[in-house]
Amino acid sequence: MSGSRPRVLVLGATGGVGQAATERFLADEAFDVVAISRRRPEVSERAGYRHSAVDLRDATAVDVAVKDAGPVTHVVYAALFETDDLIAGWVDPVQIDTNRLMFANVLEALRAAGTPVRHISILQGTKAYGYHLGRMRIPGKESQPRVDHGNFYWAQEDLLVGAARSMGAAYTIFRPQFIFSGALGAAMNLIPAIGAYASLCREIGRPFSFPGGAPYVAEAVDARLLANALHWAATHPTAADQTFNITNGDVFEWRDLWPSFAEAFDVETGPDERLSLAQWLPSQEAVWRRIAERQGLRHLSLRSILGLSHQYADDAFAYTPDGSPLPSRSRPVLLSTVKLRQAGFTECIDTAQMFRFWFARLQAQRVLP
């Protein structure tokens, strides 16, 4: 690594955003890259890259890792702690406190190491607008006041603003909608969950039916697009000390995309059939092993592929056992991205093409058949 080049520290490097951000900065030879995560990210390594396995809840380990990282100039914080009960955990004080602690450990380590930090990016999301608690204003705009509720976003934001001021650094906060990526074992990535569901349906001769509830319009964010925005924010003055919503730029409805999902996995669709993927997918581990063995897939358990994303699928697809509306998905959740475009980041991506890309990538990596 060079002491004269900018050096980005990516925390949470095996998550959907963290892995995409690591790949994006690695693609820019101007940057040295230090990735921190408990597992090693699956990226193409090069000179100027280093990985450290660290649990961010361990302040001592974080302090050592940050000192070993050398003169960090840019930080992308994409780490996330979720409880085993994903949806309930969103308002759990333990989840909130743990995410605050992890970020505080990183900021304290950066200050203690005296690193020459110029810019820090963190992530929030649409829960910042309280969509999961009641009707949010449409569209969600960054200028709207905080929705007062228990959420680690606000704790991290307050820590960030104070730390950036003390270090003389700029910061950027991104608020993405649904994030989709090729990350495995993630808390909230529907790409492997949809792929596994389709593949299991084909194996057992079950129609690949939409398993959710009432339709609604949604927005997506490709992790690659978000990674490009993080890379842009690292060096553009118009991103300094700003909060930005970010989406792909279009909208979608699950049922309209379902036939293309079926085509990607060569499975027949069927009429809608309510099914809790949170309950059904874990019960199919033996079937998954059979698929993996016959098709020469990597020896990965279904659990290690899904993480907690099967729980997230029920929420995302608006599933309820009796078909009644799911409150958090029965009201519009739409974001304005005008501010980001006016600041100079104008990239977009077609959501249907995004799904095709990530399905094909996991198939090429022999994760999905």
Helices and strands as residue ranges (DSSP letters): E 7-11, H 16-26, E 32-36, E 49-52, H 59-69, E 74-77, H 86-89, H 93-113, E 119-123, G 126-129, H 152-167, E 170-176, E 178-180, H 190-204, E 208-209, E 220-222, H 223-233, G 237-239, E 242-246, H 254-264, E 269-270, H 277-280, G 281-284, H 285-295, H 302-306, H 309-316, G 327-329, H 338-343, H 351-364
